[in-house]
Amino acid sequence: MIPGLLQEYPELSRVRICRLLGLSRSESYRRPAAKERSLIEAIEKIVTTFLGYGYRRVHKELLAQGVQTSCHEVRRTMREEGLSLRRARPKSITKSSALDEKHENLLRRYEPTKVDEIWATDMTLIRTRSGRVYLASLMDVFSRKIVGYALSRNPDLILALRCLEQALDKRRPQAGWIHHSDRGSVYTATEYVARVRAAGGRMSMSRPARPTDNPHAESLFATIKKETIKGNQFEGVLDLEMTLDQYIQGIYNPKRMHSSLGYLSPDQFEARHGEVG
């Protein structure tokens, strides 16, 4: 209604028309009921698929689908319809050991310029009906792609090595690549360090009691738990593994947008940079 009146009476401002009609300025921007419902349904479909998407990513996805709307309108709609989610902060469960070799935090001096220059890793706890399960993951910092992940009942060296071997089987980082982690004993263990170095890698570790020194792994676990774990009940390792496989291989790597990647998914970002992993 308002756009039509603005065209018909160009001498009147939007504020003047709103006063004459007894409307607030914000109400003048509202879509017709049918379009409003269509927008809500489109947003609901996106946040159901990508449970951790904030309004900016939802807006980008809507534009990619051909839905013309503003970022402000998406934010308002998500807030009014209860579609905005609060962020949770994960906690690392690996413990440091005073006996193991320690390493400098190389992420304070280096920024990746291509894939497989820096990998970040950590472990996190996930509860199932049959007990605790631990997830280890490795992320390529440049593309945010999950290049390795593994599950186990124990947060031990075996789990860390399984995750690392999976990543090394898929990718071939050049000599000098950086492996970044916290100072947990599984990562400072002689066998683990030797495997990284045998693959041409350099060890990098967070400073003591500084979880913010491993932000990529922290952010990844927050995303996984919010978009896959929260609200679900898993019977055990196999049930959880199937869900994570579907999420990582079907959504996170190929489809999930990252603002740091210009709202591309990890696979799209690597393809744009001519990288295949």
Secondary structure, DSSP 8 states (H G I E B T S, - for coil): -HHHHHHH-TTS-HHHHHHHHT--TTGGG---HHHHHHHHHHHHHHHHHSTT--HHHHHHHHHHTT----HHHHHHHHHHTT-------------B-TTS-----GGGT---SSTTSEEEEEEEEEEETTEEEEEEEEEETTT--EEEEEEESS-SHHHHHHHHHHHHHH----TT-EEEE-SBHHHHSHHHHHHHHHTT-EEEE--TT-GGGSHHHHHHHHHHIIIIITT----SHHHHHHHHHHHIIIIITTT--BGGGTSB-HHHHHHHTT---
